[in-house]
Amino acid sequence: MKLWGGRFQKQTDAMVDDFHSSISFDWRLYRQDIAGSIAHATMLGEQGIIPQEDAQAICQGLKGILSDIEAGKVDFEIDAEDIHMNIEKLLTERIGQAGKRLHTGRSRNDQVALDMRMYCKDSIRQAVFELKKLCQCILDTAAQHLETIMPGYTHLQKAQPITLGHHLMAYFEMFKRDITRLQDCYDRVDVMPLGAGALAGTTYDLNRERVAQLLGFSAITANSLDAVSDRDFCIEFASCVSIGMMHLSRFCEELVLWSSNEFQFVEMDDGFSTGSSIMPQKKNPDVAELIRGKSGRVFGDLMALLTAMKGIPLAYNKDMQEDKENFFDARDTYIKCLQVFCGMFSTLRFNTDRMHAGAGGGFTNATDAADYLVKKGLPFREAHEVIGKIVFYCIEKGRAISELTLEEFRSFSPLFGEDVFEAVSLLTCVRERKVSGGPAPQSVKAHIDAARAWLDSLSE
């Protein structure tokens, strides 16, 4: 008989048992469920709601179940529906009547809300750990390429010369925001719902603050209805990791482009590439492509969570069982992608000569040529027009701006002098952009130093 079967006169249909059961995926909550139950039983004993000896027996029994689960000695039952009922059933079988006292003052509604919050906190900590490793790898690589010149792009057209270090630090900033976004999410997850009961609390003299203390929560929920029907934290986590996956996807897209024969900016390590079953020359950036593809999967998890919750009246509804598979999938996919991406990135080989040559094409120093004229006294709009004419002239002649003679420069403006060649050199173009946040080596180094200090502060 089901643990809730007293009111029923007929067994649940076997097909419904299978349809209704969540043990096939919520088994992974066993650590959180057992930890929550130990805290709950401890509080019940301290409050005198159940005998101390029963509370102690429950705690010892749960610790034994935890050891057996982690040793692979426990087979969960579909008939017991979920991880909560499976553990309670095992506990009662092992310690007898005392096990039946565990659920005093508690509902599966506030129990699962607790488990999911604890699991979400653990997931955030793991995701931040992986992000910190990736950020460290980016900083180390960027520091090696303060003067590695490459083309910067807008509209995927060459725009202005920058450095590889500067380019990589743009992604550091994205991943930094991902960390802070998850940290903000953690603050809202870190609220303890146990004690809300099914929806209206309980008449028992529970010490909710004590349970929160035992489980490491910073606060307790303020409303019992909200406590059991809230899954905002699952949705927020999925939103955070969706944004994180978008950032990974953008980075992967660039690496896919950069590894092509047309760019040749990077070469993937053999350990993070695959070949073709028919074309022997192929070296495919499959890892980057797969991470890019998995972003859509995580976006789908977020939409599924939003859709499951959008039409549910207060308080708990069975629809909310649908929170777990999408949450688990979003969490697993994101963390695995971070781990694999970090391994792929740390083994990249950058073709710096090719990057420098790429920056030399596409008139990436045209803005600097215009700025040269502005510094000689010409209004920017007139300088823009002059350089536009020079670019058109160079296109017709098949030459770069830096290849023009002084006489050719002066045919467009008498303001040009011998110093124009230094002004439009790629290295000058980069070094002179010393504004904070710019690509000048000294600016990028300052950025890296500040970033290292911030990253180190996270461990304090």
DOPA-493198 format. One record per residue (C-alpha): residue number from 1; residue in three letters; x, y, z. Coordinates in nm, 3 decimals. Each point is the difference from the previous one (the first is absolute). Layout:
<nodes>
NUM:ala:X:Y:Z
...
</nodes>
This chain:
<nodes>
1:met:0.000:0.000:0.000
2:lys:0.110:0.355:-0.075
3:leu:0.111:0.207:0.300
4:trp:-0.292:0.229:-0.080
5:gly:-0.245:-0.281:-0.082
6:gly:-0.227:0.006:0.306
7:arg:-0.279:0.189:-0.174
8:phe:0.005:-0.225:-0.309
9:gln:-0.186:-0.325:-0.053
10:lys:0.169:-0.098:-0.323
11:gln:0.358:-0.037:-0.116
12:thr:0.138:0.254:-0.247
13:asp:0.000:-0.124:-0.358
14:ala:0.345:-0.132:-0.097
15:met:0.010:0.235:-0.299
16:val:-0.073:0.295:0.227
17:asp:0.271:-0.113:0.241
18:asp:0.251:0.014:-0.282
19:phe:-0.136:0.331:-0.136
20:his:-0.015:0.157:0.345
21:ser:0.338:-0.114:0.126
22:ser:0.294:0.241:0.002
23:ile:0.260:-0.229:0.158
24:ser:0.164:-0.055:-0.339
25:phe:0.132:0.357:0.012
26:asp:-0.047:0.142:0.351
27:trp:0.216:-0.275:0.153
28:arg:0.289:0.244:-0.036
29:leu:-0.151:0.205:0.284
30:tyr:0.079:-0.271:0.254
31:arg:0.282:0.187:0.173
32:gln:-0.210:0.313:0.039
33:asp:-0.305:-0.197:0.107
34:ile:0.190:-0.190:0.268
35:ala:0.177:0.313:0.126
36:gly:-0.335:0.181:0.021
37:ser:-0.161:-0.292:0.182
38:ile:0.285:-0.021:0.252
39:ala:-0.035:0.373:0.074
40:his:-0.378:-0.032:0.028
41:ala:0.021:-0.302:0.235
42:thr:0.265:0.174:0.211
43:met:-0.228:0.301:0.042
44:leu:-0.302:-0.219:0.079
45:gly:0.198:-0.168:0.278
46:glu:0.134:0.328:0.138
47:gln:-0.352:0.148:0.004
48:gly:-0.141:-0.305:0.179
49:ile:-0.239:-0.064:-0.288
50:ile:0.132:-0.357:-0.027
51:pro:0.204:-0.190:0.260
52:gln:0.374:0.072:-0.009
53:glu:0.079:-0.370:-0.032
54:asp:-0.221:-0.020:-0.309
55:ala:0.168:0.306:-0.148
56:gln:0.340:-0.156:0.059
57:ala:-0.111:-0.332:-0.151
58:ile:-0.134:0.184:-0.307
59:cys:0.326:0.191:-0.049
60:gln:0.211:-0.314:0.034
61:gly:-0.229:-0.192:-0.233
62:leu:0.018:0.275:-0.263
63:lys:0.379:0.009:0.018
64:gly:0.005:-0.375:-0.059
65:ile:-0.230:0.037:-0.300
66:leu:0.228:0.272:-0.140
67:ser:0.303:-0.227:0.032
68:asp:-0.183:-0.288:-0.168
69:ile:-0.124:0.218:-0.288
70:glu:0.349:0.129:-0.069
71:ala:0.135:-0.355:0.019
72:gly:-0.252:-0.110:-0.265
73:lys:-0.190:-0.227:0.240
74:val:-0.343:0.159:-0.040
75:asp:-0.248:-0.062:-0.282
76:phe:-0.271:0.266:-0.014
77:glu:-0.359:-0.110:-0.062
78:ile:-0.231:0.154:-0.258
79:asp:-0.295:-0.093:0.220
80:ala:0.133:0.234:0.269
81:glu:-0.036:0.285:-0.250
82:asp:0.287:0.234:0.084
83:ile:0.325:0.034:0.191
84:his:-0.177:0.131:0.311
85:met:-0.234:-0.296:0.037
86:asn:0.271:-0.248:-0.093
87:ile:0.225:0.123:0.280
88:glu:-0.282:0.017:0.254
89:lys:-0.108:-0.354:-0.092
90:leu:0.357:-0.128:0.038
91:leu:0.035:0.179:0.333
92:thr:-0.319:-0.154:0.142
93:glu:0.107:-0.345:-0.116
94:arg:0.333:0.043:0.180
95:ile:-0.091:0.168:0.329
96:gly:-0.370:-0.081:0.036
97:gln:-0.257:0.227:0.165
98:ala:0.244:0.284:0.062
99:gly:0.034:0.042:-0.376
100:lys:-0.370:0.081:-0.025
101:arg:0.054:0.311:0.214
102:leu:0.237:0.166:-0.249
103:his:-0.276:0.162:-0.205
104:thr:-0.153:0.173:0.303
105:gly:-0.062:0.366:-0.081
106:arg:0.115:-0.042:-0.359
107:ser:-0.153:-0.047:-0.345
108:arg:0.157:-0.127:-0.317
109:asn:-0.080:0.346:-0.137
110:asp:0.236:0.188:0.230
111:gln:0.238:-0.298:0.001
112:val:0.054:0.007:-0.378
113:ala:0.025:0.379:0.003
114:leu:0.280:-0.035:0.256
115:asp:0.180:-0.270:-0.198
116:met:-0.013:0.202:-0.321
117:arg:0.129:0.313:0.170
118:met:0.289:-0.194:0.152
119:tyr:0.076:-0.164:-0.334
120:cys:-0.015:0.337:-0.175
121:lys:0.246:0.149:0.250
122:asp:0.238:-0.290:-0.064
123:ser:-0.042:0.045:-0.376
124:ile:0.079:0.370:0.017
125:arg:0.315:-0.067:0.200
126:gln:0.112:-0.259:-0.257
127:ala:-0.075:0.227:-0.296
128:val:0.190:0.290:0.160
129:phe:0.294:-0.231:0.070
130:glu:0.018:-0.098:-0.369
131:leu:-0.041:0.360:-0.114
132:lys:0.286:0.110:0.225
133:lys:0.227:-0.263:-0.158
134:leu:-0.092:0.122:-0.348
135:cys:0.053:0.364:0.098
136:gln:0.345:-0.083:0.137
137:cys:0.091:-0.174:-0.325
138:ile:-0.115:0.302:-0.202
139:leu:0.204:0.238:0.216
140:asp:0.313:-0.211:-0.035
141:thr:-0.037:-0.015:-0.378
142:ala:-0.087:0.368:-0.040
143:ala:0.310:0.098:0.199
144:gln:0.215:-0.179:-0.260
145:his:-0.150:0.198:-0.288
146:leu:0.009:0.366:0.104
147:glu:0.162:0.096:-0.334
148:thr:-0.135:-0.275:-0.224
149:ile:-0.172:0.213:-0.263
150:met:-0.315:-0.128:-0.167
151:pro:-0.292:0.157:-0.184
152:gly:-0.303:0.109:0.195
153:tyr:-0.334:-0.039:-0.177
154:thr:-0.341:0.155:-0.031
155:his:-0.259:-0.167:-0.223
156:leu:0.268:-0.271:-0.041
157:gln:0.188:0.252:-0.212
158:lys:0.349:0.112:0.101
159:ala:-0.031:0.322:0.197
160:gln:0.300:0.103:0.212
161:pro:0.316:-0.168:0.127
162:ile:-0.013:-0.134:0.355
163:thr:0.198:-0.265:0.189
164:leu:-0.083:-0.358:0.077
165:gly:0.034:0.078:0.369
166:his:-0.260:0.275:-0.032
167:his:-0.234:-0.229:-0.192
168:leu:0.026:-0.278:0.260
169:met:-0.064:0.240:0.285
170:ala:-0.336:0.084:-0.156
171:tyr:-0.102:-0.358:0.069
172:phe:0.144:0.020:0.350
173:glu:-0.245:0.284:0.067
174:met:-0.289:-0.212:-0.127
175:phe:0.095:-0.292:0.223
176:lys:0.056:0.236:0.292
177:arg:-0.359:0.119:-0.038
178:asp:-0.111:-0.362:-0.015
179:ile:0.166:-0.057:0.337
180:thr:-0.156:0.306:0.160
181:arg:-0.339:-0.090:-0.147
182:leu:0.019:-0.345:0.160
183:gln:0.113:0.155:0.328
184:asp:-0.304:0.228:-0.005
185:cys:-0.219:-0.302:-0.074
186:tyr:0.156:-0.184:0.296
187:asp:-0.121:0.270:0.240
188:arg:-0.360:-0.060:-0.105
189:val:0.036:-0.378:0.010
190:asp:0.149:0.014:0.350
191:val:-0.339:0.008:0.176
192:met:-0.125:-0.301:0.199
193:pro:-0.361:-0.113:-0.074
194:leu:-0.039:-0.294:0.242
195:gly:-0.278:0.065:0.249
196:ala:-0.241:0.127:-0.264
197:gly:-0.167:-0.342:0.000
198:ala:-0.232:-0.077:-0.288
199:leu:-0.094:0.369:-0.033
200:ala:-0.113:0.135:0.340
201:gly:0.277:-0.081:0.244
202:thr:-0.066:-0.221:0.299
203:thr:-0.131:0.008:0.356
204:tyr:0.322:-0.156:0.133
205:asp:0.246:0.230:0.175
206:leu:0.266:-0.026:-0.269
207:asn:0.326:0.193:0.029
208:arg:0.050:0.090:-0.364
209:glu:0.299:0.221:0.075
210:arg:0.177:-0.298:0.157
211:val:-0.053:-0.210:-0.313
212:ala:0.129:0.287:-0.214
213:gln:0.307:0.021:0.223
214:leu:0.067:-0.374:-0.019
215:leu:-0.027:0.006:-0.381
216:gly:0.198:0.320:-0.055
217:phe:-0.284:0.221:-0.127
218:ser:0.015:0.373:0.063
219:ala:-0.376:0.052:0.036
220:ile:-0.337:-0.173:0.012
221:thr:-0.294:0.053:-0.235
222:ala:-0.251:0.262:0.113
223:asn:-0.317:-0.150:-0.149
224:ser:-0.099:-0.366:0.007
225:leu:-0.199:0.016:-0.324
226:asp:0.289:0.154:-0.187
227:ala:0.250:-0.237:0.162
228:val:-0.153:-0.313:-0.153
229:ser:-0.112:0.144:-0.334
230:asp:0.310:0.202:-0.084
231:arg:0.230:-0.123:-0.271
232:asp:0.129:0.342:-0.095
233:phe:0.344:-0.107:0.114
234:cys:0.003:-0.291:-0.247
235:ile:-0.104:0.233:-0.279
236:glu:0.256:0.261:0.102
237:phe:0.276:-0.261:0.008
238:ala:-0.102:-0.122:-0.346
239:ser:-0.003:0.362:-0.120
240:cys:0.350:0.059:0.138
241:val:0.141:-0.311:-0.166
242:ser:-0.182:0.080:-0.325
243:ile:0.183:0.333:-0.013
244:gly:0.320:-0.187:0.088
245:met:-0.059:-0.245:-0.284
246:met:-0.060:0.291:-0.236
247:his:0.342:0.138:0.093
248:leu:0.164:-0.339:-0.053
249:ser:-0.181:-0.033:-0.332
250:arg:0.129:0.337:-0.124
251:phe:0.356:-0.091:0.095
252:cys:-0.037:-0.338:-0.171
253:glu:-0.135:0.165:-0.314
254:glu:0.312:0.215:-0.022
255:leu:0.228:-0.297:0.058
256:val:-0.180:-0.192:-0.275
257:leu:0.059:0.292:-0.236
258:trp:0.358:0.054:0.115
259:ser:0.088:-0.366:-0.055
260:ser:-0.121:0.008:-0.361
261:asn:0.242:0.016:-0.293
262:glu:-0.133:0.344:-0.082
263:phe:0.108:0.142:0.338
264:gln:0.271:-0.237:0.128
265:phe:0.023:0.195:0.327
266:val:-0.005:-0.310:0.223
267:glu:0.054:-0.372:-0.020
268:met:-0.196:-0.232:0.223
269:asp:0.191:-0.262:0.193
270:asp:-0.042:-0.352:-0.138
271:gly:-0.150:-0.102:0.332
272:phe:-0.286:0.247:-0.051
273:ser:-0.062:-0.058:-0.371
274:thr:-0.142:-0.277:-0.217
275:gly:0.053:-0.121:-0.355
276:ser:-0.216:-0.106:-0.291
277:ser:-0.097:-0.353:-0.093
278:ile:0.049:0.079:-0.370
279:met:0.228:0.308:-0.026
280:pro:0.343:-0.084:0.142
281:gln:0.119:0.361:0.015
282:lys:-0.276:0.122:0.232
283:lys:0.055:0.126:0.354
284:asn:-0.338:0.110:0.129
285:pro:-0.069:0.232:0.298
286:asp:-0.275:-0.232:0.121
287:val:0.040:0.084:0.369
288:ala:-0.060:0.371:-0.062
289:glu:-0.289:-0.080:-0.233
290:leu:-0.164:-0.232:0.251
291:ile:0.023:0.254:0.283
292:arg:-0.152:0.255:-0.239
293:gly:-0.279:-0.245:-0.077
294:lys:-0.068:-0.085:0.363
295:ser:-0.083:0.363:0.073
296:gly:-0.337:-0.058:-0.168
297:arg:-0.061:-0.297:0.227
298:val:0.050:0.211:0.312
299:phe:-0.217:0.280:-0.141
300:gly:-0.269:-0.266:-0.046
301:asp:0.035:-0.107:0.364
302:leu:-0.062:0.359:0.106
303:met:-0.309:0.030:-0.219
304:ala:-0.134:-0.332:0.128
305:leu:0.032:0.118:0.361
306:leu:-0.169:0.331:-0.077
307:thr:-0.282:-0.175:-0.184
308:ala:-0.056:-0.257:0.274
309:met:-0.041:0.273:0.261
310:lys:-0.189:0.267:-0.193
311:gly:-0.356:-0.114:0.066
312:ile:0.016:-0.165:0.342
313:pro:-0.227:0.130:0.279
314:leu:0.129:0.006:0.359
315:ala:0.128:-0.211:0.157
316:tyr:0.161:-0.332:-0.100
317:asn:-0.111:-0.178:-0.318
318:lys:0.134:-0.322:-0.150
319:asp:0.113:0.199:-0.304
320:met:0.289:0.110:0.218
321:gln:0.152:-0.346:-0.019
322:glu:0.104:0.113:-0.348
323:asp:0.251:0.241:0.148
324:lys:0.263:-0.264:0.065
325:glu:0.091:-0.158:-0.333
326:asn:0.046:0.337:-0.173
327:phe:0.188:0.143:0.297
328:phe:0.229:-0.304:0.017
329:asp:0.057:0.008:-0.376
330:ala:0.083:0.372:-0.004
331:arg:0.237:-0.045:0.293
332:asp:0.174:-0.309:-0.140
333:thr:0.033:0.142:-0.352
334:tyr:0.143:0.333:0.115
335:ile:0.255:-0.145:0.240
336:lys:0.116:-0.262:-0.251
337:cys:0.031:0.266:-0.272
338:leu:0.210:0.219:0.232
339:gln:0.230:-0.289:0.079
340:val:0.046:-0.104:-0.363
341:phe:0.036:0.357:-0.125
342:cys:0.271:0.072:0.256
343:gly:0.193:-0.307:-0.115
344:met:-0.039:0.098:-0.365
345:phe:0.099:0.362:0.058
346:ser:0.309:-0.086:0.204
347:thr:0.137:-0.208:-0.289
348:leu:-0.062:0.248:-0.284
349:arg:0.296:0.099:-0.215
350:phe:-0.023:0.360:-0.123
351:asn:0.148:0.088:-0.339
352:thr:0.121:0.346:0.096
353:asp:0.168:0.070:-0.335
354:arg:-0.324:-0.066:-0.180
355:met:-0.187:0.226:0.242
356:his:0.245:0.283:-0.056
357:ala:-0.026:-0.042:-0.377
358:gly:-0.377:0.002:0.029
359:ala:0.010:0.331:0.184
360:gly:0.200:0.145:-0.287
361:gly:-0.282:-0.054:-0.248
362:gly:-0.341:0.161:-0.015
363:phe:0.129:0.352:0.074
364:thr:-0.023:-0.050:0.376
365:asn:0.224:0.305:0.051
366:ala:-0.235:0.235:-0.188
367:thr:-0.147:0.149:0.319
368:asp:0.351:0.071:0.127
369:ala:0.082:0.173:-0.327
370:ala:-0.308:0.219:0.048
371:asp:0.102:0.071:0.362
372:tyr:0.345:0.101:-0.132
373:leu:-0.162:0.275:-0.208
374:val:-0.221:0.108:0.291
375:lys:0.309:0.044:0.217
376:lys:0.141:0.219:-0.282
377:gly:-0.306:0.228:0.032
378:leu:-0.250:-0.141:-0.253
379:pro:-0.359:-0.048:0.127
380:phe:-0.081:-0.370:0.041
381:arg:-0.274:-0.007:-0.264
382:glu:0.237:0.146:-0.260
383:ala:0.275:-0.238:0.107
384:his:-0.247:-0.289:-0.034
385:glu:-0.075:0.107:-0.358
386:val:0.368:0.031:-0.092
387:ile:0.084:-0.346:0.130
388:gly:-0.305:-0.144:-0.171
389:lys:0.136:0.128:-0.329
390:ile:0.341:-0.146:0.082
391:val:-0.157:-0.339:0.072
392:phe:-0.183:0.008:-0.333
393:tyr:0.327:0.092:-0.173
394:cys:0.181:-0.288:0.171
395:ile:-0.273:-0.246:-0.099
396:glu:0.036:0.103:-0.362
397:lys:0.379:-0.031:0.019
398:gly:-0.003:-0.321:0.202
399:arg:0.213:0.151:0.276
400:ala:-0.014:0.058:0.376
401:ile:-0.004:0.348:0.158
402:ser:0.345:-0.056:0.147
403:glu:0.136:-0.075:-0.350
404:leu:-0.078:0.345:-0.140
405:thr:0.281:0.248:-0.062
406:leu:0.009:0.335:0.175
407:glu:-0.078:0.168:-0.332
408:glu:-0.311:-0.214:-0.036
409:phe:-0.111:0.088:0.354
410:arg:0.052:0.370:-0.069
411:ser:-0.204:-0.021:-0.319
412:phe:-0.298:-0.045:0.233
413:ser:0.103:0.248:0.271
414:pro:0.302:0.225:0.054
415:leu:-0.020:-0.079:0.375
416:phe:0.170:-0.333:-0.048
417:gly:0.365:-0.011:0.105
418:glu:0.275:-0.258:0.040
419:asp:-0.145:-0.098:0.338
420:val:-0.309:-0.147:-0.167
421:phe:0.175:-0.332:-0.057
422:glu:0.067:-0.044:0.369
423:ala:-0.354:0.113:0.084
424:val:-0.166:-0.262:-0.219
425:ser:0.224:-0.293:0.094
426:leu:-0.197:-0.278:0.167
427:leu:0.210:0.003:0.317
428:thr:-0.051:0.374:0.041
429:cys:-0.371:-0.036:-0.064
430:val:-0.021:-0.243:0.288
431:arg:0.246:0.162:0.240
432:glu:-0.158:0.343:-0.029
433:arg:-0.342:-0.126:0.108
434:lys:0.094:0.045:0.365
435:val:-0.346:0.094:0.120
436:ser:-0.119:-0.215:0.292
437:gly:-0.156:-0.313:-0.144
438:gly:0.183:0.039:-0.330
439:pro:0.236:-0.239:-0.181
440:ala:0.331:0.172:0.084
441:pro:0.228:-0.251:0.173
442:gln:0.021:0.212:0.315
443:ser:-0.380:0.029:0.015
444:val:-0.048:-0.373:-0.049
445:lys:0.263:-0.077:0.263
446:ala:-0.180:0.225:0.248
447:his:-0.323:-0.179:-0.086
448:ile:0.161:-0.340:0.057
449:asp:0.150:0.111:0.333
450:ala:-0.337:0.125:0.123
451:ala:-0.168:-0.316:-0.124
452:arg:0.249:-0.222:0.186
453:ala:-0.062:0.195:0.321
454:trp:-0.376:-0.043:-0.043
455:leu:0.034:-0.372:-0.071
456:asp:0.224:-0.047:0.302
457:ser:-0.255:0.181:0.219
458:leu:-0.258:-0.267:-0.080
459:ser:0.206:-0.255:0.192
460:glu:0.020:0.211:0.315
</nodes>
